[in-house]
Amino acid sequence: MQHIDFELEGDYVELNQLLKLAGLCDSGGQGKQIVASGAVYVDGQQELRKTCKIHAGQTVQLDDVAIRVQG
């Protein structure tokens, strides 16, 4: 499992943008497709909302990569 620590700027980041900013995809549009495919989990629960608001303290997982969001 690879871990990425993501420093949040502001109150939240949208899920599809987080995938882009963490380097897991090339664009927000591609991030939306990944979320829609059912491959993304937030705090252990499958998340299908492409623009779900991710806050500090949450963990997002895609395949074998976990992104820890810090504020």
Buried (B, 14 or more C-beta within 10 A) or exposed (E): EEEBEBEBEEEBBBBBBBBBBBEBBEEBEBBBBBBEEEEBBBEEEEBEEBBBEBEBEBBBBBEEBBBEBEE
